Amino acid sequence: MKDTEKTGTLEDYGRRAEFAQTLKYIRKQQNLTQGQLGAQLGYGYTVISCFETGRIEPTINDLIKLSDFFGVSIDYMVGHRPKRENERDFYIYRQAEELKRVMAETQQKIDTVLNG
């Protein structure tokens, strides 16, 4: 492999530090210690510490487990933000469609309660 080729790691894309910072931030927002988070996910506290210091890189399974636990996207975990205008617009469109669906369901439930 040439020195300029990327292997697909977070480090290759400059995302390891962003992942480490994001993990530490959202863990602290949930008032969890590294040990508590590790225990809830089936890891030792040292794994969480290594993630947060950038000593080890998460696997895709780790990213899925962490993003599911915190209710955030993997993109958020690794610091990826839409770069092209159409990607951002598509993301907003999808969020708007989901909001419309939830509002319609809620209205239906309200109507059912009010009309018996």
C-alpha positions as CSV (number, residue, x, y, z in Angstrom):
1,M,0.0,0.0,0.0
2,K,1.3,3.5,-0.8
3,D,1.9,6.0,2.0
4,T,-0.9,8.2,0.6
5,E,-3.6,5.4,0.5
6,K,-6.2,5.4,3.3
7,T,-7.0,2.2,5.1
8,G,-10.4,3.3,6.3
9,T,-9.6,4.0,9.9
10,L,-10.8,6.9,11.9
11,E,-7.2,8.1,12.1
12,D,-6.9,8.1,8.3
13,Y,-9.8,10.6,8.1
14,G,-8.8,12.7,11.1
15,R,-11.7,11.5,13.1
16,R,-10.1,9.7,16.1
17,A,-9.7,12.8,18.2
18,E,-13.3,14.0,17.3
19,F,-14.6,10.5,18.4
20,A,-12.7,10.7,21.6
21,Q,-13.9,14.2,22.5
22,T,-17.5,13.4,21.6
23,L,-17.6,10.2,23.6
24,K,-16.2,11.9,26.7
25,Y,-18.7,14.8,26.3
26,I,-21.8,12.7,25.9
27,R,-20.7,10.3,28.7
28,K,-20.3,13.2,31.1
29,Q,-23.6,14.7,29.9
30,Q,-25.2,11.4,31.1
31,N,-23.3,11.7,34.5
32,L,-21.5,8.4,33.9
33,T,-18.0,7.4,34.9
34,Q,-15.9,5.5,32.5
35,G,-16.4,2.4,34.7
36,Q,-20.2,2.8,34.7
37,L,-20.4,3.2,30.9
38,G,-18.0,0.2,30.4
39,A,-20.1,-2.0,32.7
40,Q,-23.4,-1.1,31.0
41,L,-21.8,-1.9,27.6
42,G,-19.9,-5.0,28.7
43,Y,-16.5,-3.3,28.5
44,G,-13.9,-2.7,31.2
45,Y,-13.4,0.9,32.2
46,T,-10.0,0.8,30.5
47,V,-11.6,0.4,27.1
48,I,-13.6,3.5,27.6
49,S,-10.5,5.3,28.8
50,C,-8.6,4.2,25.8
51,F,-11.4,5.3,23.4
52,E,-11.5,8.7,25.1
53,T,-7.7,9.2,24.9
54,G,-7.4,8.0,21.4
55,R,-5.2,5.1,22.3
56,I,-7.5,2.6,20.6
57,E,-9.9,3.0,17.8
58,P,-13.5,1.6,18.0
59,T,-14.6,-1.1,15.7
60,I,-17.9,-0.6,13.7
61,N,-19.6,-2.8,16.3
62,D,-18.3,-0.5,19.1
63,L,-19.6,2.5,17.2
64,I,-23.0,0.9,16.8
65,K,-23.2,-0.1,20.5
66,L,-22.2,3.4,21.6
67,S,-24.4,5.3,19.3
68,D,-27.4,3.1,20.2
69,F,-26.7,3.5,23.9
70,F,-26.5,7.3,23.7
71,G,-29.3,7.6,21.0
72,V,-27.1,9.4,18.5
73,S,-25.9,8.6,15.0
74,I,-22.5,7.1,14.2
75,D,-21.9,10.2,12.1
76,Y,-22.3,12.3,15.3
77,M,-20.0,10.0,17.2
78,V,-17.2,10.4,14.7
79,G,-17.7,14.1,14.0
80,H,-19.0,13.8,10.5
81,R,-21.1,16.6,9.3
82,P,-22.8,17.0,5.9
83,K,-20.5,18.9,3.6
84,R,-22.5,19.3,0.5
85,E,-25.6,21.5,0.5
86,N,-27.8,18.8,-1.0
87,E,-26.8,16.3,1.8
88,R,-27.8,18.8,4.4
89,D,-31.1,19.5,2.6
90,F,-31.8,15.8,2.3
91,Y,-31.1,15.3,6.0
92,I,-33.5,18.2,6.8
93,Y,-36.1,16.8,4.5
94,R,-35.9,13.4,6.2
95,Q,-36.3,15.0,9.6
96,A,-39.3,17.0,8.4
97,E,-41.0,13.9,7.0
98,E,-40.4,12.1,10.3
99,L,-41.9,15.0,12.2
100,K,-44.9,15.1,10.0
101,R,-45.5,11.4,10.5
102,V,-45.2,11.7,14.3
103,M,-47.6,14.7,14.3
104,A,-50.2,12.8,12.3
105,E,-50.0,9.8,14.7
106,T,-50.3,12.2,17.6
107,Q,-53.3,13.9,16.1
108,Q,-54.9,10.6,15.4
109,K,-54.5,9.6,19.1
110,I,-55.9,12.9,20.3
111,D,-58.9,12.5,18.0
112,T,-59.5,9.0,19.3
113,V,-59.5,10.2,22.9
114,L,-61.7,13.2,22.2
115,N,-64.2,11.4,20.0
116,G,-64.2,8.2,22.0
